[in-house]
């Protein structure tokens, strides 16, 4: 149950009165409780989260819940910020690491954007040196994943993230990208697969789990029809959270998010 305090005297005991309001037993002040700092009742939050987790559009959520578009957008922005904080603990055991790049394909970009990139000499290309947004990910074989946007994919950018998120002594699987060369010196058991020679599995050494997550992430972002780069961290956090909690029922996912909102 989420905690509510009286706005005037900080009292914690109330009577339930008309129209979803509460009356403080101490000062008799009446008010509508705000969960997460937004004027939505617990029932409205549950309905909003249910349709959100079913991947409904903003307009569909507004229609189903009868909540204004402004409140829905504000609530979902808050939820994604909380998802970004609900990250897995330090990984251990067998761990996969990999990097990928997010951004529209050339054929899907607007003509004005293509002309601007060509004029500025920033035409996107494949692989190393691309102008797309790099993303680094860590996946534990228990099914949990962590991902974050990075400026570059050099060793100085990726190794600190690994040492922070992965317990020393763990077995790390990766491809032969140069940035992972120093992992053994950091106290990890490092195993690689050589993708350029079309080697994708060597016994239990592979990064297929993380490759599967990248595919899921890119499909979901593509369904959005384009996301502004400044909002990309929140959407990345959303799909990391959805992936990590995919085995929970919708009801349990709603309750988990509701508890996160209640702690604000």
DOMI-767166 format. One record per residue (C-alpha): x, y negated, z; residue in three letters; residue number from 1. Coordinates in Angstrom, 3 decimals. Each point is the difference from the previous one (the first is absolute). Last residue first. Example, Ala and Ser with C-alpha at 12.3 -4.5 7.8 and 13.67 -1.06 7.14 Angstrom:
2
xx: 13.670; yy: 1.060; zz: 7.140; rest: SER; nr: 2
xx: -1.370; yy: 3.440; zz: 0.660; rest: ALA; nr: 1
END
This chain:
264
xx: 8.675; yy: -8.596; zz: -4.684; rest: UNK; nr: 264
xx: -0.455; yy: 3.458; zz: 1.527; rest: UNK; nr: 263
xx: -3.565; yy: 0.353; zz: -1.323; rest: UNK; nr: 262
xx: 1.164; yy: -0.134; zz: -3.630; rest: UNK; nr: 261
xx: 2.324; yy: 2.959; zz: 0.544; rest: UNK; nr: 260
xx: -2.779; yy: 1.938; zz: 1.729; rest: UNK; nr: 259
xx: -2.338; yy: -0.691; zz: -2.920; rest: UNK; nr: 258
xx: 2.664; yy: 1.282; zz: -2.395; rest: UNK; nr: 257
xx: 0.185; yy: 3.317; zz: 1.864; rest: UNK; nr: 256
xx: -3.783; yy: 0.225; zz: 0.275; rest: UNK; nr: 255
xx: -0.408; yy: -0.541; zz: -3.755; rest: UNK; nr: 254
xx: 2.652; yy: 2.634; zz: -0.761; rest: UNK; nr: 253
xx: -1.764; yy: 2.442; zz: 2.311; rest: UNK; nr: 252
xx: -3.316; yy: -0.557; zz: -1.791; rest: UNK; nr: 251
xx: 1.626; yy: 0.275; zz: -3.437; rest: UNK; nr: 250
xx: 1.385; yy: 3.408; zz: 0.958; rest: UNK; nr: 249
xx: 3.721; yy: 0.237; zz: 0.699; rest: UNK; nr: 248
xx: 2.321; yy: 1.887; zz: -2.383; rest: UNK; nr: 247
xx: 0.756; yy: -3.135; zz: -2.048; rest: UNK; nr: 246
xx: 1.377; yy: -1.881; zz: 3.014; rest: UNK; nr: 245
xx: 3.594; yy: -0.378; zz: -1.232; rest: UNK; nr: 244
xx: -1.153; yy: -0.598; zz: -3.581; rest: UNK; nr: 243
xx: -2.577; yy: -2.639; zz: 1.005; rest: UNK; nr: 242
xx: 2.590; yy: -1.761; zz: 2.163; rest: UNK; nr: 241
xx: 2.583; yy: -0.072; zz: -2.826; rest: UNK; nr: 240
xx: -2.775; yy: -1.178; zz: -2.316; rest: UNK; nr: 239
xx: -0.919; yy: -2.920; zz: 2.249; rest: UNK; nr: 238
xx: 3.604; yy: -0.980; zz: 0.747; rest: UNK; nr: 237
xx: 0.708; yy: -0.263; zz: -3.745; rest: UNK; nr: 236
xx: -3.133; yy: -2.130; zz: -0.369; rest: UNK; nr: 235
xx: 1.235; yy: -2.329; zz: 2.742; rest: UNK; nr: 234
xx: 3.541; yy: -0.229; zz: -1.441; rest: UNK; nr: 233
xx: -1.421; yy: -0.715; zz: -3.516; rest: UNK; nr: 232
xx: -1.840; yy: -3.158; zz: 0.995; rest: UNK; nr: 231
xx: 2.868; yy: -2.348; zz: -0.952; rest: UNK; nr: 230
xx: 0.463; yy: 1.949; zz: -3.252; rest: UNK; nr: 229
xx: -3.537; yy: -0.675; zz: -1.183; rest: UNK; nr: 228
xx: -1.882; yy: 3.215; zz: -0.695; rest: UNK; nr: 227
xx: -1.151; yy: 1.361; zz: -3.363; rest: UNK; nr: 226
xx: -2.980; yy: 2.050; zz: -1.148; rest: UNK; nr: 225
xx: -0.604; yy: 1.512; zz: 3.410; rest: UNK; nr: 224
xx: -0.157; yy: 3.457; zz: -1.589; rest: UNK; nr: 223
xx: 3.673; yy: -0.402; zz: -0.949; rest: UNK; nr: 222
xx: 0.867; yy: -0.431; zz: 3.700; rest: UNK; nr: 221
xx: -1.650; yy: 3.334; zz: 0.798; rest: UNK; nr: 220
xx: 1.755; yy: 1.821; zz: -2.835; rest: UNK; nr: 219
xx: 3.352; yy: -1.524; zz: 0.952; rest: UNK; nr: 218
xx: -0.300; yy: 1.080; zz: 3.630; rest: UNK; nr: 217
xx: -1.076; yy: 3.573; zz: -0.821; rest: UNK; nr: 216
xx: 2.898; yy: 0.416; zz: -2.446; rest: UNK; nr: 215
xx: 2.450; yy: -1.413; zz: 2.539; rest: UNK; nr: 214
xx: -1.404; yy: 2.411; zz: 2.595; rest: UNK; nr: 213
xx: 0.605; yy: 2.980; zz: -2.292; rest: UNK; nr: 212
xx: 3.576; yy: -1.156; zz: -0.608; rest: UNK; nr: 211
xx: 0.376; yy: -0.066; zz: 3.790; rest: UNK; nr: 210
xx: -1.077; yy: 3.630; zz: 0.289; rest: UNK; nr: 209
xx: 2.079; yy: 1.018; zz: -3.029; rest: UNK; nr: 208
xx: 3.226; yy: -1.235; zz: 1.582; rest: UNK; nr: 207
xx: 1.871; yy: 3.313; zz: -0.214; rest: UNK; nr: 206
xx: 2.305; yy: 2.299; zz: 1.966; rest: UNK; nr: 205
xx: -1.827; yy: 3.044; zz: 1.302; rest: UNK; nr: 204
xx: 1.636; yy: 2.271; zz: -2.585; rest: UNK; nr: 203
xx: 1.334; yy: -2.336; zz: -2.663; rest: UNK; nr: 202
xx: -2.929; yy: -1.853; zz: -1.556; rest: UNK; nr: 201
xx: -0.123; yy: -2.851; zz: -2.540; rest: UNK; nr: 200
xx: 3.014; yy: 0.678; zz: -2.216; rest: UNK; nr: 199
xx: -0.561; yy: -1.644; zz: -3.372; rest: UNK; nr: 198
xx: 3.696; yy: -0.879; zz: -0.386; rest: UNK; nr: 197
xx: -0.797; yy: -3.674; zz: 0.649; rest: UNK; nr: 196
xx: -2.078; yy: 1.126; zz: 2.980; rest: UNK; nr: 195
xx: 2.956; yy: 1.493; zz: 1.861; rest: UNK; nr: 194
xx: -1.332; yy: 1.193; zz: 3.355; rest: UNK; nr: 193
xx: 1.682; yy: -1.054; zz: 3.227; rest: UNK; nr: 192
xx: 0.611; yy: 1.169; zz: 3.575; rest: UNK; nr: 191
xx: 1.232; yy: -2.165; zz: 2.872; rest: UNK; nr: 190
xx: 0.271; yy: 1.285; zz: 3.578; rest: UNK; nr: 189
xx: -0.011; yy: -3.272; zz: 1.904; rest: UNK; nr: 188
xx: 2.567; yy: -1.518; zz: 2.383; rest: UNK; nr: 187
xx: 0.594; yy: -3.374; zz: -1.651; rest: UNK; nr: 186
xx: 2.975; yy: 1.330; zz: -1.966; rest: UNK; nr: 185
xx: -2.333; yy: 2.499; zz: -1.699; rest: UNK; nr: 184
xx: -2.245; yy: -2.878; zz: -1.106; rest: UNK; nr: 183
xx: 2.770; yy: -1.891; zz: -1.821; rest: UNK; nr: 182
xx: -0.903; yy: 1.011; zz: -3.574; rest: UNK; nr: 181
xx: -3.679; yy: -1.008; zz: 0.216; rest: UNK; nr: 180
xx: 0.436; yy: -3.289; zz: -1.906; rest: UNK; nr: 179
xx: 1.622; yy: 1.820; zz: -2.936; rest: UNK; nr: 178
xx: -3.207; yy: 1.712; zz: -1.176; rest: UNK; nr: 177
xx: 0.620; yy: 3.760; zz: -0.045; rest: UNK; nr: 176
xx: -3.571; yy: 0.950; zz: 0.927; rest: UNK; nr: 175
xx: -1.015; yy: 0.322; zz: 3.624; rest: UNK; nr: 174
xx: -0.495; yy: 2.510; zz: 2.805; rest: UNK; nr: 173
xx: 0.846; yy: -0.950; zz: 3.581; rest: UNK; nr: 172
xx: 0.533; yy: 2.626; zz: 2.709; rest: UNK; nr: 171
xx: -0.254; yy: -1.532; zz: 3.458; rest: UNK; nr: 170
xx: 3.056; yy: -0.283; zz: 2.249; rest: UNK; nr: 169
xx: -0.638; yy: -3.660; zz: 0.762; rest: UNK; nr: 168
xx: -3.737; yy: -0.813; zz: 0.324; rest: UNK; nr: 167
xx: -1.513; yy: -1.767; zz: -3.008; rest: UNK; nr: 166
xx: -1.755; yy: -3.394; zz: 0.107; rest: UNK; nr: 165
xx: 2.740; yy: -2.418; zz: 1.103; rest: UNK; nr: 164
xx: 2.889; yy: 1.829; zz: -1.666; rest: UNK; nr: 163
xx: -2.058; yy: 0.276; zz: -3.205; rest: UNK; nr: 162
xx: -0.932; yy: -3.685; zz: -0.050; rest: UNK; nr: 161
xx: 3.634; yy: -0.999; zz: 0.597; rest: UNK; nr: 160
xx: 1.099; yy: 2.297; zz: -2.916; rest: UNK; nr: 159
xx: -2.415; yy: -1.572; zz: -2.518; rest: UNK; nr: 158
xx: 1.058; yy: -3.659; zz: -0.384; rest: UNK; nr: 157
xx: 3.769; yy: 0.348; zz: 0.488; rest: UNK; nr: 156
xx: -0.093; yy: 3.099; zz: -2.241; rest: UNK; nr: 155
xx: -1.457; yy: -2.039; zz: -2.884; rest: UNK; nr: 154
xx: -3.683; yy: 0.198; zz: -0.902; rest: UNK; nr: 153
xx: -0.792; yy: -3.710; zz: -0.073; rest: UNK; nr: 152
xx: -2.599; yy: -2.356; zz: 1.471; rest: UNK; nr: 151
xx: -1.861; yy: 2.745; zz: 1.832; rest: UNK; nr: 150
xx: -3.699; yy: 0.777; zz: 0.340; rest: UNK; nr: 149
xx: -0.832; yy: 2.585; zz: 2.640; rest: UNK; nr: 148
xx: -1.014; yy: 3.632; zz: 0.225; rest: UNK; nr: 147
xx: -0.508; yy: 2.555; zz: 2.766; rest: UNK; nr: 146
xx: -1.479; yy: 3.480; zz: -0.488; rest: UNK; nr: 145
xx: -1.441; yy: 2.748; zz: 2.155; rest: UNK; nr: 144
xx: -0.676; yy: 3.493; zz: -1.366; rest: UNK; nr: 143
xx: 1.970; yy: 2.082; zz: 2.532; rest: UNK; nr: 142
xx: 2.715; yy: 0.211; zz: -2.691; rest: UNK; nr: 141
xx: 0.970; yy: -3.532; zz: 0.893; rest: UNK; nr: 140
xx: -0.189; yy: -2.629; zz: -2.720; rest: UNK; nr: 139
xx: 2.103; yy: -3.155; zz: -0.246; rest: UNK; nr: 138
xx: -0.681; yy: -2.695; zz: -2.604; rest: UNK; nr: 137
xx: 1.671; yy: -2.987; zz: -1.613; rest: UNK; nr: 136
xx: -1.866; yy: -2.376; zz: -2.307; rest: UNK; nr: 135
xx: 1.518; yy: -2.165; zz: -2.734; rest: UNK; nr: 134
xx: -2.199; yy: -2.695; zz: -1.625; rest: UNK; nr: 133
xx: 0.449; yy: -0.099; zz: -3.780; rest: UNK; nr: 132
xx: 2.735; yy: -2.115; zz: -1.593; rest: UNK; nr: 131
xx: 1.882; yy: 3.119; zz: -1.106; rest: UNK; nr: 130
xx: 3.767; yy: 0.134; zz: 0.454; rest: UNK; nr: 129
xx: 0.158; yy: 3.748; zz: 0.628; rest: UNK; nr: 128
xx: -2.856; yy: 1.881; zz: -1.674; rest: UNK; nr: 127
xx: -2.229; yy: -1.320; zz: -2.792; rest: UNK; nr: 126
xx: -0.037; yy: -3.549; zz: -1.293; rest: UNK; nr: 125
xx: -1.858; yy: -3.174; zz: 0.862; rest: UNK; nr: 124
xx: 0.645; yy: -3.145; zz: -2.032; rest: UNK; nr: 123
xx: 1.541; yy: -2.620; zz: 2.246; rest: UNK; nr: 122
xx: 1.772; yy: -2.198; zz: -2.569; rest: UNK; nr: 121
xx: -1.974; yy: -3.066; zz: 1.015; rest: UNK; nr: 120
xx: -1.633; yy: -0.378; zz: -3.435; rest: UNK; nr: 119
xx: -0.635; yy: 3.754; zz: -0.261; rest: UNK; nr: 118
xx: -1.554; yy: 0.108; zz: 3.479; rest: UNK; nr: 117
xx: -2.224; yy: -2.994; zz: -0.821; rest: UNK; nr: 116
xx: -1.089; yy: 1.522; zz: -3.315; rest: UNK; nr: 115
xx: -0.868; yy: 3.302; zz: 1.712; rest: UNK; nr: 114
xx: -2.002; yy: -1.796; zz: 2.707; rest: UNK; nr: 113
xx: -1.968; yy: -2.035; zz: -2.573; rest: UNK; nr: 112
xx: -0.736; yy: 3.184; zz: -1.975; rest: UNK; nr: 111
xx: -1.547; yy: 1.645; zz: 3.036; rest: UNK; nr: 110
xx: 1.663; yy: 3.176; zz: 1.201; rest: UNK; nr: 109
xx: -1.500; yy: 3.442; zz: -0.618; rest: UNK; nr: 108
xx: 2.263; yy: 1.024; zz: -2.914; rest: UNK; nr: 107
xx: 3.071; yy: -1.005; zz: 2.020; rest: UNK; nr: 106
xx: -0.923; yy: 2.308; zz: 2.846; rest: UNK; nr: 105
xx: -1.089; yy: -1.734; zz: 3.185; rest: UNK; nr: 104
xx: 2.199; yy: 0.130; zz: 3.074; rest: UNK; nr: 103
xx: 1.262; yy: 2.281; zz: 2.741; rest: UNK; nr: 102
xx: 3.437; yy: 1.572; zz: 0.117; rest: UNK; nr: 101
xx: 1.178; yy: 3.170; zz: 1.737; rest: UNK; nr: 100
xx: 2.447; yy: 1.084; zz: 2.688; rest: UNK; nr: 99
xx: 0.609; yy: 3.354; zz: 1.651; rest: UNK; nr: 98
xx: 0.518; yy: 1.692; zz: 3.345; rest: UNK; nr: 97
xx: -1.137; yy: 3.458; zz: 1.120; rest: UNK; nr: 96
xx: 0.230; yy: 1.262; zz: 3.579; rest: UNK; nr: 95
xx: 0.464; yy: 3.455; zz: 1.510; rest: UNK; nr: 94
xx: 0.016; yy: -0.112; zz: 3.814; rest: UNK; nr: 93
xx: -0.429; yy: -3.449; zz: 1.511; rest: UNK; nr: 92
xx: -1.985; yy: -3.157; zz: -0.630; rest: UNK; nr: 91
xx: -0.202; yy: -2.887; zz: 2.475; rest: UNK; nr: 90
xx: -3.622; yy: -0.863; zz: 0.770; rest: UNK; nr: 89
xx: -2.584; yy: -0.528; zz: -2.730; rest: UNK; nr: 88
xx: -1.393; yy: -3.478; zz: -0.743; rest: UNK; nr: 87
xx: -3.153; yy: -1.646; zz: 1.346; rest: UNK; nr: 86
xx: 1.395; yy: -3.527; zz: -0.415; rest: UNK; nr: 85
xx: -0.739; yy: -0.202; zz: -3.739; rest: UNK; nr: 84
xx: -3.467; yy: 1.445; zz: 0.638; rest: UNK; nr: 83
xx: -0.652; yy: -2.905; zz: 2.367; rest: UNK; nr: 82
xx: 0.808; yy: -2.517; zz: -2.750; rest: UNK; nr: 81
xx: -2.238; yy: 1.985; zz: -2.365; rest: UNK; nr: 80
xx: -2.884; yy: -0.204; zz: 2.495; rest: UNK; nr: 79
xx: 0.424; yy: -3.774; zz: 0.417; rest: UNK; nr: 78
xx: -0.170; yy: -0.549; zz: -3.768; rest: UNK; nr: 77
xx: -3.049; yy: 2.272; zz: -0.064; rest: UNK; nr: 76
xx: -1.757; yy: -2.102; zz: 2.639; rest: UNK; nr: 75
xx: 0.726; yy: -3.323; zz: -1.719; rest: UNK; nr: 74
xx: -1.180; yy: 1.327; zz: -3.375; rest: UNK; nr: 73
xx: -3.168; yy: 1.428; zz: 1.569; rest: UNK; nr: 72
xx: -0.667; yy: -3.209; zz: 1.935; rest: UNK; nr: 71
xx: 0.271; yy: -2.175; zz: -3.123; rest: UNK; nr: 70
xx: -2.095; yy: 2.425; zz: -2.062; rest: UNK; nr: 69
xx: -2.868; yy: -0.325; zz: 2.461; rest: UNK; nr: 68
xx: -1.192; yy: 3.153; zz: 1.762; rest: UNK; nr: 67
xx: -3.106; yy: 1.785; zz: -1.282; rest: UNK; nr: 66
xx: 1.704; yy: 3.356; zz: 0.704; rest: UNK; nr: 65
xx: -0.783; yy: 1.807; zz: -3.278; rest: UNK; nr: 64
xx: -0.020; yy: -3.093; zz: -2.234; rest: UNK; nr: 63
xx: 3.108; yy: -1.544; zz: 1.538; rest: UNK; nr: 62
xx: 1.846; yy: 3.325; zz: -0.228; rest: UNK; nr: 61
xx: -1.034; yy: 0.361; zz: -3.672; rest: UNK; nr: 60
xx: 1.218; yy: -3.517; zz: -0.773; rest: UNK; nr: 59
xx: 3.360; yy: 0.672; zz: 1.670; rest: UNK; nr: 58
xx: 0.429; yy: 3.211; zz: -1.985; rest: UNK; nr: 57
xx: -0.415; yy: 3.455; zz: 1.556; rest: UNK; nr: 56
xx: 3.034; yy: 2.146; zz: 0.790; rest: UNK; nr: 55
xx: -1.865; yy: 2.384; zz: 2.333; rest: UNK; nr: 54
xx: 2.218; yy: -1.298; zz: 2.811; rest: UNK; nr: 53
xx: -1.420; yy: -3.493; zz: -0.623; rest: UNK; nr: 52
xx: -3.572; yy: 1.335; zz: 0.094; rest: UNK; nr: 51
xx: 0.539; yy: 1.536; zz: 3.438; rest: UNK; nr: 50
xx: 2.021; yy: -2.965; zz: 1.242; rest: UNK; nr: 49
xx: -2.831; yy: -2.443; zz: -0.748; rest: UNK; nr: 48
xx: -2.645; yy: 2.219; zz: 1.627; rest: UNK; nr: 47
xx: 2.098; yy: 0.486; zz: 3.129; rest: UNK; nr: 46
xx: 0.799; yy: -3.712; zz: 0.228; rest: UNK; nr: 45
xx: -3.677; yy: -0.881; zz: -0.380; rest: UNK; nr: 44
xx: -0.958; yy: 2.368; zz: 2.861; rest: UNK; nr: 43
xx: 2.766; yy: -1.457; zz: 2.196; rest: UNK; nr: 42
xx: -1.442; yy: -3.449; zz: -0.620; rest: UNK; nr: 41
xx: 1.669; yy: -2.469; zz: -2.312; rest: UNK; nr: 40
xx: 0.986; yy: -3.572; zz: 0.846; rest: UNK; nr: 39
xx: 3.698; yy: 0.469; zz: -0.720; rest: UNK; nr: 38
xx: 2.669; yy: -0.270; zz: 2.727; rest: UNK; nr: 37
xx: 0.725; yy: 3.735; zz: -0.222; rest: UNK; nr: 36
xx: -3.373; yy: 0.822; zz: 1.555; rest: UNK; nr: 35
xx: -1.948; yy: -3.164; zz: 0.724; rest: UNK; nr: 34
xx: -2.678; yy: 0.372; zz: 2.690; rest: UNK; nr: 33
xx: -3.101; yy: -2.159; zz: -0.445; rest: UNK; nr: 32
xx: -0.440; yy: -2.408; zz: 2.891; rest: UNK; nr: 31
xx: -2.124; yy: -0.745; zz: 3.063; rest: UNK; nr: 30
xx: 1.448; yy: -1.664; zz: 3.127; rest: UNK; nr: 29
xx: -1.549; yy: 1.242; zz: 3.256; rest: UNK; nr: 28
xx: 3.101; yy: -1.110; zz: 1.998; rest: UNK; nr: 27
xx: 0.872; yy: 3.302; zz: 1.777; rest: UNK; nr: 26
xx: -2.280; yy: 2.584; zz: -1.580; rest: UNK; nr: 25
xx: 0.983; yy: -1.229; zz: -3.485; rest: UNK; nr: 24
xx: -2.842; yy: 0.373; zz: -2.502; rest: UNK; nr: 23
xx: 0.709; yy: 1.952; zz: -3.220; rest: UNK; nr: 22
xx: -1.585; yy: -0.550; zz: -3.402; rest: UNK; nr: 21
xx: -1.145; yy: 2.596; zz: -2.543; rest: UNK; nr: 20
xx: -3.154; yy: -1.917; zz: -0.920; rest: UNK; nr: 19
xx: -1.484; yy: 0.061; zz: 3.518; rest: UNK; nr: 18
xx: 1.819; yy: 0.889; zz: 3.248; rest: UNK; nr: 17
xx: 2.593; yy: 2.534; zz: 1.142; rest: UNK; nr: 16
xx: 1.125; yy: -0.811; zz: 3.527; rest: UNK; nr: 15
xx: 3.658; yy: -0.634; zz: 0.659; rest: UNK; nr: 14
xx: 3.039; yy: 0.739; zz: 2.166; rest: UNK; nr: 13
xx: 3.527; yy: -0.987; zz: -1.099; rest: UNK; nr: 12
xx: 0.143; yy: -3.663; zz: 1.029; rest: UNK; nr: 11
xx: 2.497; yy: -2.251; zz: -1.753; rest: UNK; nr: 10
xx: -1.800; yy: -3.069; zz: 1.442; rest: UNK; nr: 9
xx: -1.069; yy: -1.907; zz: -3.127; rest: UNK; nr: 8
xx: 0.540; yy: 2.288; zz: -3.010; rest: UNK; nr: 7
xx: -1.070; yy: 3.078; zz: 1.958; rest: UNK; nr: 6
xx: 2.275; yy: 2.945; zz: -0.728; rest: UNK; nr: 5
xx: -0.569; yy: 3.041; zz: -2.196; rest: UNK; nr: 4
xx: 2.050; yy: 3.193; zz: -0.178; rest: UNK; nr: 3
xx: -0.599; yy: 2.581; zz: -2.730; rest: UNK; nr: 2
xx: -1.400; yy: 3.413; zz: 0.922; rest: UNK; nr: 1
END
